């Protein structure tokens, strides 16, 4: 049995993620009490109904505090049942979550007469820390539209071949912030910038003139080889520890030329080695 626990802070897109998995054939449950999950999976296994081979549930701050603190014990129960468990944690910057709640005028589950919205958002992060620590996959939804989030969930979860590491290369602009879901971050701002070439300014790192320009820069090729070599050496260690997901973020000033080029080149290299390699350009 496959069980996906979707968690994370309110306003980060958990319901959207659950709907994606439901569309893909998962039996889906929203706002399940966490302590009931082992009983749900036990009953589902006893029934042997193919409908319950894939289950997705949302567990979040609507649970009581004591239950959230016992999450690790719940995970141990599921492991004893030999459940194929993945925990997906969705989050966004505090300012993004605040804007979303203000825009929709929804009530935060932790806000009340004594707790204002900003305090509730901060408190929720603390309450869900055990989930974040256990998460197999963390997704920063701050820069994603609903459609982009749906596509990303589908690509990272539904299309991943079980038992294989899913590797995502993500380009980004430092001026717009470092992705909070990155496992590794590389800064390529010290390299020659095609932005200052008039003929290349409007292009991006996937366009052939930019590719040719960067290929002819010795420093660019040296850093590319260094990052590639580091990943070649250490990714097998992550695979040996049963790590399911790795996000490698490459940043430059505008997220248009150098970081895009690096992500594309690295993805091409690792597609020959791993079956689950994705590329995402956050600013494109």
DRENPA-3360 file (N, C-alpha, C; in nm, 2 decimals, always signed):
BEGIN
1 = XXXXXXXX = +0.08/-0.12/+0.00/+0.00/+0.00/+0.00/+0.09/+0.12/+0.00 ~ +0.05/+0.22/-0.08/+0.12/+0.35/-0.09/+0.03/+0.45/-0.01 ~ +0.10/+0.52/+0.08/+0.03/+0.63/+0.16/+0.11/+0.76/+0.14 ~ +0.04/+0.86/+0.10/+0.10/+1.00/+0.09/+0.03/+1.09/+0.20 ~ +0.11/+1.14/+0.29/+0.06/+1.23/+0.39/+0.10/+1.37/+0.34 ~ +0.00/+1.45/+0.31/+0.02/+1.59/+0.26/+0.00/+1.68/+0.39 ~ +0.10/+1.76/+0.41/+0.10/+1.85/+0.53/+0.16/+1.98/+0.49 ~ +0.18/+2.07/+0.59/+0.23/+2.20/+0.57/+0.14/+2.31/+0.62;
9 = XXXXXXXX = +0.19/+2.43/+0.61/+0.11/+2.54/+0.67/-0.01/+2.58/+0.58 ~ -0.11/+2.63/+0.65/-0.24/+2.67/+0.59/-0.21/+2.78/+0.49 ~ -0.28/+2.76/+0.37/-0.26/+2.86/+0.26/-0.15/+2.82/+0.17 ~ -0.08/+2.71/+0.19/+0.03/+2.67/+0.10/-0.01/+2.58/-0.01 ~ -0.14/+2.53/-0.02/-0.18/+2.46/-0.13/-0.21/+2.31/-0.11 ~ -0.23/+2.27/+0.01/-0.25/+2.13/+0.04/-0.37/+2.07/-0.03 ~ -0.48/+2.14/-0.03/-0.60/+2.09/-0.09/-0.58/+2.07/-0.24 ~ -0.51/+2.16/-0.30/-0.48/+2.15/-0.45/-0.40/+2.02/-0.47;
17 = XXXXXXXX = -0.30/+2.00/-0.39/-0.21/+1.87/-0.40/-0.30/+1.75/-0.38 ~ -0.39/+1.75/-0.28/-0.48/+1.63/-0.26/-0.57/+1.61/-0.38 ~ -0.62/+1.71/-0.44/-0.70/+1.70/-0.56/-0.63/+1.64/-0.68 ~ -0.50/+1.67/-0.69/-0.42/+1.62/-0.80/-0.41/+1.46/-0.78 ~ -0.37/+1.42/-0.66/-0.36/+1.28/-0.63/-0.49/+1.21/-0.64 ~ -0.60/+1.27/-0.60/-0.73/+1.21/-0.62/-0.76/+1.19/-0.77 ~ -0.73/+1.28/-0.85/-0.75/+1.27/-1.00/-0.66/+1.16/-1.05 ~ -0.55/+1.13/-0.99/-0.46/+1.02/-1.03/-0.50/+0.88/-0.97;
25 = XXXXXXXX = -0.61/+0.88/-0.90/-0.66/+0.75/-0.85/-0.63/+0.72/-0.71 ~ -0.58/+0.82/-0.63/-0.56/+0.80/-0.49/-0.70/+0.81/-0.42 ~ -0.72/+0.72/-0.31/-0.83/+0.74/-0.22/-0.79/+0.85/-0.13 ~ -0.87/+0.96/-0.13/-0.82/+1.09/-0.07/-0.91/+1.12/+0.05 ~ -0.84/+1.17/+0.16/-0.91/+1.21/+0.28/-0.85/+1.34/+0.33 ~ -0.94/+1.44/+0.35/-0.89/+1.57/+0.40/-0.92/+1.58/+0.55 ~ -0.82/+1.65/+0.62/-0.84/+1.68/+0.76/-0.86/+1.55/+0.84 ~ -0.78/+1.45/+0.82/-0.79/+1.33/+0.90/-0.72/+1.34/+1.03;
33 = XXXXXXXX = -0.78/+1.30/+1.15/-0.70/+1.30/+1.27/-0.58/+1.21/+1.26 ~ -0.46/+1.26/+1.29/-0.34/+1.19/+1.26/-0.34/+1.05/+1.33 ~ -0.39/+1.04/+1.45/-0.38/+0.92/+1.53/-0.47/+0.81/+1.47 ~ -0.56/+0.85/+1.37/-0.65/+0.75/+1.31/-0.58/+0.68/+1.18 ~ -0.47/+0.74/+1.14/-0.41/+0.69/+1.01/-0.37/+0.55/+1.02 ~ -0.30/+0.50/+1.12/-0.26/+0.36/+1.13/-0.38/+0.27/+1.13 ~ -0.49/+0.31/+1.19/-0.61/+0.22/+1.19/-0.67/+0.22/+1.05 ~ -0.67/+0.34/+0.98/-0.72/+0.34/+0.84/-0.64/+0.25/+0.75;
41 = XXXXXXXX = -0.51/+0.26/+0.76/-0.43/+0.17/+0.67/-0.44/+0.02/+0.71 ~ -0.46/-0.01/+0.84/-0.48/-0.14/+0.88/-0.61/-0.20/+0.82 ~ -0.72/-0.12/+0.83/-0.85/-0.17/+0.78/-0.84/-0.19/+0.63 ~ -0.77/-0.09/+0.56/-0.76/-0.10/+0.42/-0.69/-0.22/+0.37 ~ -0.58/-0.26/+0.45/-0.51/-0.38/+0.41/-0.59/-0.50/+0.43 ~ -0.67/-0.50/+0.54/-0.75/-0.62/+0.57/-0.86/-0.64/+0.46 ~ -0.91/-0.53/+0.41/-1.01/-0.55/+0.31/-0.96/-0.59/+0.17 ~ -0.83/-0.56/+0.15/-0.77/-0.60/+0.02/-0.84/-0.54/-0.10;
49 = XXXXXXXX = -0.90/-0.43/-0.09/-0.97/-0.36/-0.20/-0.87/-0.28/-0.28 ~ -0.86/-0.30/-0.41/-0.77/-0.23/-0.49/-0.79/-0.08/-0.48 ~ -0.91/-0.04/-0.44/-0.94/+0.11/-0.43/-0.85/+0.17/-0.33 ~ -0.80/+0.09/-0.23/-0.72/+0.15/-0.12/-0.57/+0.12/-0.14 ~ -0.53/+0.08/-0.25/-0.39/+0.06/-0.27/-0.30/+0.18/-0.27 ~ -0.37/+0.30/-0.30/-0.30/+0.43/-0.30/-0.40/+0.52/-0.22 ~ -0.34/+0.57/-0.11/-0.42/+0.66/-0.02/-0.35/+0.79/+0.00 ~ -0.42/+0.90/+0.00/-0.36/+1.03/+0.03/-0.44/+1.10/+0.13;
57 = XXXXXXXX = -0.38/+1.16/+0.23/-0.45/+1.22/+0.34/-0.38/+1.36/+0.37 ~ -0.46/+1.45/+0.42/-0.41/+1.58/+0.47/-0.41/+1.58/+0.62 ~ -0.29/+1.61/+0.68/-0.28/+1.62/+0.82/-0.21/+1.75/+0.85 ~ -0.28/+1.84/+0.93/-0.22/+1.97/+0.95/-0.26/+2.02/+1.08 ~ -0.25/+2.15/+1.10/-0.26/+2.22/+1.23/-0.41/+2.21/+1.28 ~ -0.50/+2.16/+1.21/-0.64/+2.14/+1.26/-0.64/+2.02/+1.36 ~ -0.54/+1.94/+1.36/-0.52/+1.84/+1.47/-0.49/+1.91/+1.60 ~ -0.51/+1.84/+1.71/-0.47/+1.90/+1.84/-0.32/+1.89/+1.86;
65 = XXXXXXXX = -0.27/+1.98/+1.94/-0.12/+1.99/+1.96/-0.06/+1.86/+2.00 ~ -0.12/+1.79/+2.09/-0.06/+1.67/+2.14/-0.05/+1.56/+2.03 ~ -0.15/+1.55/+1.95/-0.14/+1.46/+1.83/-0.02/+1.50/+1.74 ~ -0.01/+1.62/+1.71/+0.10/+1.67/+1.62/+0.24/+1.63/+1.68 ~ +0.25/+1.65/+1.81/+0.38/+1.62/+1.88/+0.41/+1.47/+1.88 ~ +0.31/+1.38/+1.86/+0.33/+1.24/+1.86/+0.34/+1.18/+1.71 ~ +0.37/+1.27/+1.62/+0.37/+1.23/+1.48/+0.47/+1.12/+1.45 ~ +0.59/+1.13/+1.52/+0.70/+1.03/+1.49/+0.65/+0.89/+1.54;
73 = XXXXXXXX = +0.57/+0.88/+1.65/+0.52/+0.75/+1.69/+0.42/+0.70/+1.59 ~ +0.34/+0.79/+1.53/+0.25/+0.74/+1.43/+0.32/+0.69/+1.31 ~ +0.43/+0.75/+1.27/+0.51/+0.70/+1.16/+0.57/+0.57/+1.19 ~ +0.61/+0.54/+1.31/+0.67/+0.41/+1.35/+0.56/+0.30/+1.33 ~ +0.44/+0.33/+1.37/+0.33/+0.24/+1.35/+0.31/+0.20/+1.21 ~ +0.31/+0.30/+1.12/+0.30/+0.28/+0.98/+0.41/+0.20/+0.92 ~ +0.53/+0.22/+0.97/+0.65/+0.15/+0.92/+0.64/+0.00/+0.97 ~ +0.58/-0.02/+1.08/+0.56/-0.16/+1.13/+0.46/-0.24/+1.04;
81 = XXXXXXXX = +0.37/-0.16/+0.98/+0.27/-0.22/+0.89/+0.33/-0.24/+0.75 ~ +0.45/-0.20/+0.73/+0.52/-0.21/+0.60/+0.45/-0.12/+0.50 ~ +0.40/+0.00/+0.54/+0.33/+0.09/+0.45/+0.44/+0.17/+0.37 ~ +0.42/+0.18/+0.24/+0.51/+0.27/+0.16/+0.47/+0.41/+0.18 ~ +0.54/+0.48/+0.27/+0.49/+0.61/+0.32/+0.58/+0.72/+0.26 ~ +0.51/+0.83/+0.21/+0.58/+0.95/+0.18/+0.51/+1.07/+0.24 ~ +0.59/+1.16/+0.30/+0.54/+1.28/+0.36/+0.57/+1.40/+0.27 ~ +0.47/+1.47/+0.23/+0.50/+1.59/+0.14/+0.46/+1.71/+0.22;
89 = XXXXXXXX = +0.55/+1.81/+0.23/+0.53/+1.93/+0.31/+0.53/+2.05/+0.22 ~ +0.41/+2.12/+0.22/+0.40/+2.24/+0.14/+0.41/+2.36/+0.23 ~ +0.48/+2.46/+0.18/+0.51/+2.58/+0.25/+0.53/+2.70/+0.16 ~ +0.53/+2.82/+0.22/+0.56/+2.94/+0.15/+0.61/+3.04/+0.25 ~ +0.67/+3.15/+0.20/+0.72/+3.25/+0.29/+0.60/+3.31/+0.37 ~ +0.63/+3.36/+0.49/+0.52/+3.42/+0.57/+0.44/+3.53/+0.50 ~ +0.51/+3.61/+0.43/+0.45/+3.72/+0.36/+0.35/+3.67/+0.26 ~ +0.39/+3.56/+0.19/+0.30/+3.51/+0.09/+0.17/+3.45/+0.15;
97 = XXXXXXXX = +0.19/+3.38/+0.26/+0.08/+3.32/+0.33/-0.02/+3.43/+0.38 ~ +0.04/+3.53/+0.44/-0.04/+3.64/+0.49/-0.12/+3.71/+0.38 ~ -0.06/+3.73/+0.26/-0.13/+3.79/+0.15/-0.24/+3.70/+0.10 ~ -0.22/+3.57/+0.10/-0.32/+3.47/+0.05/-0.44/+3.48/+0.14 ~ -0.42/+3.48/+0.27/-0.53/+3.48/+0.37/-0.60/+3.62/+0.36 ~ -0.53/+3.72/+0.34/-0.59/+3.86/+0.33/-0.67/+3.86/+0.20 ~ -0.62/+3.80/+0.10/-0.69/+3.81/-0.03/-0.82/+3.73/-0.03 ~ -0.82/+3.61/+0.03/-0.93/+3.52/+0.03/-1.03/+3.54/+0.15;
105 = XXXXXXXX = -0.97/+3.61/+0.25/-1.05/+3.64/+0.37/-1.09/+3.52/+0.44 ~ -1.01/+3.41/+0.43/-1.04/+3.29/+0.50/-0.98/+3.30/+0.65 ~ -1.04/+3.22/+0.74/-0.99/+3.23/+0.87/-0.88/+3.12/+0.89 ~ -0.77/+3.16/+0.95/-0.66/+3.07/+0.98/-0.70/+2.98/+1.09 ~ -0.67/+2.85/+1.09/-0.72/+2.76/+1.19/-0.67/+2.79/+1.33 ~ -0.56/+2.86/+1.34/-0.50/+2.89/+1.47/-0.53/+3.03/+1.52 ~ -0.60/+3.11/+1.44/-0.62/+3.25/+1.47/-0.75/+3.26/+1.56 ~ -0.76/+3.35/+1.65/-0.87/+3.37/+1.74/-0.87/+3.51/+1.79;
113 = XXXXXXXX = -0.95/+3.53/+1.90/-0.96/+3.67/+1.95/-0.83/+3.71/+2.02 ~ -0.75/+3.61/+2.06/-0.62/+3.64/+2.12/-0.50/+3.63/+2.03 ~ -0.52/+3.56/+1.91/-0.41/+3.53/+1.82/-0.43/+3.60/+1.69 ~ -0.36/+3.69/+1.65/-0.38/+3.76/+1.52/-0.31/+3.67/+1.41 ~ -0.34/+3.70/+1.28/-0.30/+3.62/+1.17/-0.15/+3.60/+1.17 ~ -0.07/+3.71/+1.18/+0.07/+3.69/+1.17/+0.13/+3.60/+1.28 ~ +0.07/+3.60/+1.40/+0.11/+3.51/+1.51/+0.07/+3.37/+1.48 ~ -0.05/+3.35/+1.42/-0.10/+3.22/+1.39/-0.01/+3.15/+1.29;
121 = XXXXXXXX = +0.03/+3.23/+1.18/+0.12/+3.17/+1.08/+0.25/+3.13/+1.14 ~ +0.31/+3.21/+1.23/+0.43/+3.18/+1.29/+0.42/+3.06/+1.39 ~ +0.31/+3.05/+1.46/+0.29/+2.94/+1.55/+0.27/+2.81/+1.48 ~ +0.21/+2.82/+1.36/+0.18/+2.69/+1.29/+0.32/+2.63/+1.24 ~ +0.41/+2.71/+1.21/+0.54/+2.66/+1.17/+0.60/+2.58/+1.28 ~ +0.59/+2.63/+1.40/+0.65/+2.55/+1.52/+0.57/+2.42/+1.54 ~ +0.44/+2.43/+1.53/+0.36/+2.31/+1.56/+0.39/+2.20/+1.46 ~ +0.42/+2.24/+1.33/+0.44/+2.14/+1.23/+0.58/+2.10/+1.20;
129 = XXXXXXXX = +0.67/+2.14/+1.29/+0.81/+2.11/+1.28/+0.84/+1.96/+1.27 ~ +0.77/+1.87/+1.35/+0.80/+1.73/+1.33/+0.77/+1.68/+1.19 ~ +0.67/+1.74/+1.13/+0.63/+1.69/+0.99/+0.74/+1.74/+0.89 ~ +0.79/+1.86/+0.91/+0.89/+1.91/+0.83/+1.02/+1.83/+0.84 ~ +1.05/+1.79/+0.96/+1.17/+1.71/+0.98/+1.16/+1.57/+0.91 ~ +1.04/+1.52/+0.91/+1.02/+1.39/+0.85/+0.99/+1.39/+0.70 ~ +0.97/+1.51/+0.64/+0.92/+1.52/+0.50/+1.02/+1.46/+0.40 ~ +0.96/+1.38/+0.31/+1.04/+1.33/+0.20/+1.06/+1.43/+0.09;
137 = XXXXXXXX = +0.96/+1.51/+0.08/+0.95/+1.62/-0.03/+0.90/+1.74/+0.03 ~ +0.97/+1.85/+0.01/+0.92/+1.99/+0.05/+0.91/+2.07/-0.07 ~ +0.79/+2.14/-0.08/+0.76/+2.22/-0.20/+0.73/+2.36/-0.16 ~ +0.81/+2.46/-0.21/+0.78/+2.60/-0.19/+0.68/+2.64/-0.29 ~ +0.56/+2.68/-0.25/+0.45/+2.71/-0.34/+0.44/+2.87/-0.36 ~ +0.53/+2.94/-0.30/+0.52/+3.09/-0.30/+0.52/+3.15/-0.44 ~ +0.59/+3.09/-0.53/+0.60/+3.15/-0.67/+0.52/+3.07/-0.77 ~ +0.43/+2.98/-0.72/+0.36/+2.89/-0.81/+0.21/+2.93/-0.82;
145 = XXXXXXXX = +0.16/+2.93/-0.94/+0.01/+2.94/-0.96/-0.05/+2.80/-0.93 ~ -0.18/+2.80/-0.92/-0.25/+2.67/-0.89/-0.21/+2.57/-1.00 ~ -0.21/+2.61/-1.13/-0.18/+2.52/-1.24/-0.04/+2.47/-1.23 ~ +0.05/+2.56/-1.20/+0.19/+2.52/-1.18/+0.21/+2.42/-1.07 ~ +0.14/+2.44/-0.96/+0.15/+2.35/-0.85/+0.10/+2.21/-0.88 ~ -0.02/+2.21/-0.95/-0.07/+2.08/-1.00/+0.03/+2.01/-1.09 ~ +0.09/+2.08/-1.18/+0.18/+2.02/-1.27/+0.30/+1.96/-1.19 ~ +0.35/+2.04/-1.09/+0.47/+2.00/-1.02/+0.44/+1.88/-0.93;
153 = XXXXXXXX = +0.32/+1.88/-0.87/+0.29/+1.76/-0.79/+0.28/+1.64/-0.87 ~ +0.22/+1.65/-0.99/+0.20/+1.54/-1.08/+0.34/+1.49/-1.13 ~ +0.43/+1.58/-1.16/+0.56/+1.54/-1.21/+0.64/+1.48/-1.10 ~ +0.64/+1.53/-0.98/+0.73/+1.49/-0.88/+0.68/+1.36/-0.81 ~ +0.55/+1.35/-0.79/+0.49/+1.24/-0.72/+0.44/+1.13/-0.81 ~ +0.35/+1.16/-0.90/+0.28/+1.06/-0.98/+0.37/+0.99/-1.08 ~ +0.46/+1.07/-1.14/+0.54/+1.01/-1.25/+0.68/+0.96/-1.20 ~ +0.70/+0.97/-1.07/+0.83/+0.91/-1.02/+0.83/+0.76/-1.02;
161 = XXXXXXXX = +0.93/+0.70/-1.07/+0.94/+0.56/-1.06/+0.98/+0.52/-0.92 ~ +0.90/+0.44/-0.86/+0.93/+0.40/-0.72/+1.06/+0.33/-0.70 ~ +1.13/+0.37/-0.59/+1.26/+0.31/-0.57/+1.37/+0.39/-0.63 ~ +1.35/+0.49/-0.70/+1.45/+0.57/-0.76/+1.45/+0.72/-0.71 ~ +1.56/+0.77/-0.70/+1.57/+0.91/-0.66/+1.51/+1.00/-0.76 ~ +1.43/+1.10/-0.72/+1.38/+1.20/-0.81/+1.46/+1.33/-0.79 ~ +1.53/+1.37/-0.90/+1.62/+1.48/-0.89/+1.57/+1.60/-0.97 ~ +1.55/+1.71/-0.90/+1.50/+1.84/-0.97/+1.61/+1.94/-0.97;
169 = XXXXXXXX = +1.64/+2.00/-1.08/+1.72/+2.11/-1.10/+1.63/+2.24/-1.12 ~ +1.65/+2.33/-1.03/+1.57/+2.45/-1.03/+1.65/+2.58/-1.04 ~ +1.63/+2.66/-1.15/+1.69/+2.79/-1.16/+1.61/+2.89/-1.08 ~ +1.68/+3.00/-1.04/+1.61/+3.10/-0.97/+1.69/+3.23/-0.97 ~ +1.62/+3.34/-0.93/+1.69/+3.47/-0.92/+1.71/+3.50/-0.77 ~ +1.84/+3.53/-0.74/+1.86/+3.57/-0.60/+1.79/+3.69/-0.55 ~ +1.76/+3.78/-0.65/+1.69/+3.90/-0.61/+1.54/+3.88/-0.57 ~ +1.49/+3.76/-0.60/+1.36/+3.72/-0.57/+1.36/+3.61/-0.45;
177 = XXXXXXXX = +1.47/+3.59/-0.40/+1.48/+3.50/-0.28/+1.52/+3.35/-0.32 ~ +1.59/+3.29/-0.22/+1.63/+3.15/-0.24/+1.51/+3.06/-0.22 ~ +1.49/+2.96/-0.30/+1.38/+2.86/-0.28/+1.39/+2.79/-0.15 ~ +1.28/+2.79/-0.07/+1.29/+2.73/+0.07/+1.29/+2.58/+0.06 ~ +1.26/+2.52/-0.06/+1.26/+2.38/-0.07/+1.39/+2.32/-0.12 ~ +1.49/+2.40/-0.14/+1.62/+2.35/-0.20/+1.70/+2.27/-0.10 ~ +1.75/+2.16/-0.15/+1.84/+2.08/-0.06/+1.98/+2.12/-0.08 ~ +2.02/+2.17/-0.20/+2.15/+2.22/-0.23/+2.13/+2.35/-0.31;
185 = XXXXXXXX = +2.21/+2.45/-0.28/+2.20/+2.58/-0.35/+2.34/+2.62/-0.40 ~ +2.35/+2.65/-0.53/+2.48/+2.70/-0.59/+2.46/+2.84/-0.65 ~ +2.56/+2.92/-0.63/+2.55/+3.06/-0.67/+2.64/+3.08/-0.79 ~ +2.59/+3.12/-0.91/+2.67/+3.13/-1.02/+2.68/+3.28/-1.07 ~ +2.65/+3.37/-0.97/+2.66/+3.51/-1.01/+2.80/+3.57/-1.03 ~ +2.90/+3.49/-1.00/+3.04/+3.54/-1.02/+3.08/+3.52/-1.16 ~ +3.00/+3.45/-1.24/+3.04/+3.41/-1.38/+3.00/+3.52/-1.48 ~ +3.06/+3.53/-1.60/+3.02/+3.62/-1.70/+2.87/+3.62/-1.73;
193 = XXXXXXXX = +2.81/+3.74/-1.74/+2.66/+3.75/-1.75/+2.62/+3.79/-1.89 ~ +2.55/+3.70/-1.96/+2.50/+3.73/-2.10/+2.41/+3.85/-2.10 ~ +2.36/+3.89/-1.99/+2.26/+4.00/-1.98/+2.33/+4.13/-2.04 ~ +2.46/+4.14/-2.02/+2.53/+4.26/-2.06/+2.57/+4.25/-2.21 ~ +2.54/+4.15/-2.28/+2.56/+4.14/-2.42/+2.43/+4.18/-2.49 ~ +2.43/+4.28/-2.57/+2.31/+4.34/-2.62/+2.23/+4.23/-2.70 ~ +2.30/+4.15/-2.78/+2.23/+4.05/-2.86/+2.17/+3.93/-2.78 ~ +2.21/+3.92/-2.65/+2.17/+3.81/-2.57/+2.07/+3.85/-2.46;
201 = XXXXXXXX = +2.06/+3.98/-2.43/+1.98/+4.02/-2.32/+1.84/+3.97/-2.31 ~ +1.77/+3.97/-2.42/+1.63/+3.92/-2.43/+1.62/+3.77/-2.43 ~ +1.73/+3.70/-2.45/+1.72/+3.55/-2.46/+1.73/+3.49/-2.32 ~ +1.73/+3.36/-2.32/+1.75/+3.29/-2.19/+1.85/+3.17/-2.21 ~ +1.88/+3.10/-2.10/+1.98/+3.00/-2.10/+1.95/+2.87/-2.18 ~ +1.83/+2.87/-2.24/+1.80/+2.76/-2.33/+1.82/+2.79/-2.48 ~ +1.84/+2.92/-2.50/+1.86/+2.97/-2.64/+2.00/+2.94/-2.69 ~ +2.01/+2.90/-2.81/+2.14/+2.85/-2.86/+2.25/+2.96/-2.86;
209 = XXXXXXXX = +2.22/+3.09/-2.89/+2.33/+3.19/-2.88/+2.38/+3.21/-2.74 ~ +2.29/+3.20/-2.64/+2.34/+3.20/-2.50/+2.42/+3.08/-2.46 ~ +2.38/+2.97/-2.51/+2.45/+2.84/-2.48/+2.59/+2.85/-2.54 ~ +2.60/+2.90/-2.66/+2.73/+2.91/-2.73/+2.82/+3.01/-2.65 ~ +2.76/+3.12/-2.61/+2.84/+3.22/-2.53/+2.89/+3.16/-2.41 ~ +2.81/+3.09/-2.33/+2.86/+3.04/-2.20/+2.95/+2.92/-2.22 ~ +2.93/+2.84/-2.33/+3.02/+2.73/-2.35/+3.17/+2.78/-2.38 ~ +3.18/+2.90/-2.43/+3.31/+2.96/-2.46/+3.37/+3.04/-2.34;
217 = XXXXXXXX = +3.31/+3.03/-2.23/+3.36/+3.10/-2.11/+3.43/+2.99/-2.02 ~ +3.57/+3.00/-2.01/+3.64/+2.89/-1.93/+3.59/+2.88/-1.78 ~ +3.56/+3.00/-1.72/+3.51/+2.99/-1.58/+3.38/+2.92/-1.57 ~ +3.29/+2.94/-1.67/+3.16/+2.88/-1.67/+3.18/+2.73/-1.67 ~ +3.26/+2.68/-1.77/+3.28/+2.54/-1.78/+3.35/+2.48/-1.66 ~ +3.44/+2.55/-1.60/+3.51/+2.49/-1.48/+3.41/+2.48/-1.37 ~ +3.32/+2.58/-1.34/+3.23/+2.57/-1.24/+3.13/+2.46/-1.27 ~ +3.08/+2.45/-1.39/+2.99/+2.34/-1.43/+3.05/+2.21/-1.40;
225 = XXXXXXXX = +3.17/+2.19/-1.44/+3.24/+2.06/-1.41/+3.25/+2.03/-1.26 ~ +3.28/+2.13/-1.18/+3.29/+2.12/-1.04/+3.16/+2.08/-0.98 ~ +3.05/+2.14/-1.01/+2.92/+2.11/-0.96/+2.88/+1.97/-1.00 ~ +2.90/+1.94/-1.13/+2.87/+1.81/-1.18/+2.95/+1.70/-1.11 ~ +3.08/+1.72/-1.09/+3.16/+1.63/-1.02/+3.12/+1.60/-0.87 ~ +3.08/+1.71/-0.81/+3.03/+1.70/-0.67/+2.91/+1.61/-0.66 ~ +2.81/+1.64/-0.75/+2.69/+1.56/-0.75/+2.71/+1.42/-0.79 ~ +2.80/+1.40/-0.89/+2.84/+1.26/-0.93/+2.89/+1.18/-0.81;
233 = XXXXXXXX = +2.97/+1.25/-0.73/+3.03/+1.18/-0.61/+2.93/+1.15/-0.50 ~ +2.84/+1.25/-0.47/+2.76/+1.24/-0.35/+2.62/+1.19/-0.37 ~ +2.56/+1.20/-0.49/+2.42/+1.16/-0.51/+2.41/+1.01/-0.48 ~ +2.51/+0.92/-0.51/+2.49/+0.78/-0.47/+2.48/+0.76/-0.32 ~ +2.54/+0.85/-0.24/+2.52/+0.84/-0.10/+2.38/+0.87/-0.05 ~ +2.31/+0.97/-0.12/+2.17/+0.99/-0.09/+2.09/+0.87/-0.13 ~ +2.12/+0.81/-0.25/+2.04/+0.70/-0.29/+2.05/+0.58/-0.20 ~ +2.17/+0.56/-0.14/+2.20/+0.45/-0.05/+2.12/+0.47/+0.08;
241 = XXXXXXXX = +2.09/+0.59/+0.12/+2.01/+0.62/+0.24/+1.86/+0.63/+0.21 ~ +1.82/+0.58/+0.09/+1.68/+0.58/+0.05/+1.62/+0.72/+0.04 ~ +1.70/+0.81/+0.01/+1.64/+0.95/-0.01/+1.56/+0.95/-0.14 ~ +1.43/+1.00/-0.13/+1.34/+0.99/-0.25/+1.35/+1.11/-0.34 ~ +1.38/+1.23/-0.28/+1.38/+1.35/-0.36/+1.50/+1.44/-0.32 ~ +1.56/+1.50/-0.43/+1.66/+1.60/-0.41/+1.63/+1.72/-0.50 ~ +1.63/+1.84/-0.44/+1.62/+1.96/-0.53/+1.75/+2.04/-0.52 ~ +1.81/+2.06/-0.64/+1.93/+2.13/-0.65/+1.89/+2.27/-0.72;
249 = XXXXXXXX = +1.92/+2.38/-0.64/+1.88/+2.51/-0.69/+2.01/+2.58/-0.74 ~ +2.00/+2.64/-0.86/+2.11/+2.72/-0.91/+2.06/+2.86/-0.93 ~ +2.13/+2.96/-0.87/+2.08/+3.09/-0.87/+2.18/+3.19/-0.94 ~ +2.12/+3.28/-1.01/+2.20/+3.39/-1.07/+2.12/+3.52/-1.04 ~ +2.16/+3.63/-1.09/+2.10/+3.76/-1.06/+1.95/+3.76/-1.10 ~ +1.92/+3.73/-1.22/+1.78/+3.74/-1.27/+1.71/+3.61/-1.30 ~ +1.78/+3.50/-1.29/+1.72/+3.37/-1.31/+1.69/+3.35/-1.46 ~ +1.76/+3.41/-1.55/+1.73/+3.40/-1.69/+1.84/+3.33/-1.78;
257 = XXXXXXXX = +1.96/+3.36/-1.75/+2.07/+3.31/-1.84/+2.15/+3.20/-1.77 ~ +2.24/+3.24/-1.68/+2.34/+3.15/-1.63/+2.28/+3.03/-1.55 ~ +2.18/+3.06/-1.46/+2.12/+2.96/-1.38/+2.04/+2.86/-1.47 ~ +1.97/+2.92/-1.57/+1.90/+2.83/-1.66/+1.99/+2.74/-1.74 ~ +2.10/+2.80/-1.79/+2.20/+2.72/-1.86/+2.25/+2.60/-1.78 ~ +2.29/+2.63/-1.65/+2.35/+2.53/-1.56/+2.25/+2.42/-1.54 ~ +2.12/+2.46/-1.51/+2.02/+2.35/-1.48/+2.00/+2.26/-1.60 ~ +1.99/+2.32/-1.72/+1.97/+2.24/-1.84/+2.09/+2.15/-1.87;
265 = XXXXXXXX = +2.21/+2.20/-1.85/+2.33/+2.11/-1.87/+2.34/+2.00/-1.77 ~ +2.32/+2.03/-1.65/+2.32/+1.93/-1.54/+2.22/+1.82/-1.56 ~ +2.10/+1.87/-1.60/+1.99/+1.77/-1.62/+2.02/+1.68/-1.74 ~ +2.08/+1.73/-1.84/+2.12/+1.65/-1.96/+2.22/+1.54/-1.91 ~ +2.31/+1.58/-1.83/+2.41/+1.49/-1.78/+2.35/+1.38/-1.70 ~ +2.26/+1.41/-1.60/+2.21/+1.31/-1.51/+2.10/+1.23/-1.57 ~ +2.04/+1.27/-1.68/+1.93/+1.19/-1.74/+1.99/+1.06/-1.79 ~ +2.12/+1.05/-1.82/+2.18/+0.93/-1.86/+2.21/+0.84/-1.74;
273 = XXXXXXXX = +2.19/+0.89/-1.62/+2.23/+0.81/-1.50/+2.11/+0.78/-1.41 ~ +2.01/+0.87/-1.41/+1.89/+0.85/-1.33/+1.76/+0.86/-1.41 ~ +1.66/+0.78/-1.37/+1.53/+0.78/-1.45/+1.44/+0.90/-1.42 ~ +1.46/+0.97/-1.30/+1.37/+1.07/-1.26/+1.44/+1.20/-1.25 ~ +1.46/+1.27/-1.36/+1.53/+1.40/-1.36/+1.44/+1.51/-1.42 ~ +1.41/+1.61/-1.34/+1.33/+1.72/-1.39/+1.40/+1.85/-1.38 ~ +1.35/+1.95/-1.46/+1.40/+2.08/-1.46/+1.29/+2.18/-1.44 ~ +1.31/+2.28/-1.36/+1.21/+2.39/-1.34/+1.28/+2.52/-1.34;
281 = XXXX = +1.23/+2.62/-1.42/+1.29/+2.75/-1.42/+1.19/+2.84/-1.35 ~ +1.22/+2.88/-1.22/+1.12/+2.95/-1.14/+1.08/+3.08/-1.20 ~ +1.18/+3.15/-1.26/+1.15/+3.29/-1.31/+1.10/+3.29/-1.46 ~ +1.09/+3.18/-1.52/+1.06/+3.18/-1.66/+0.91/+3.17/-1.68;
% end
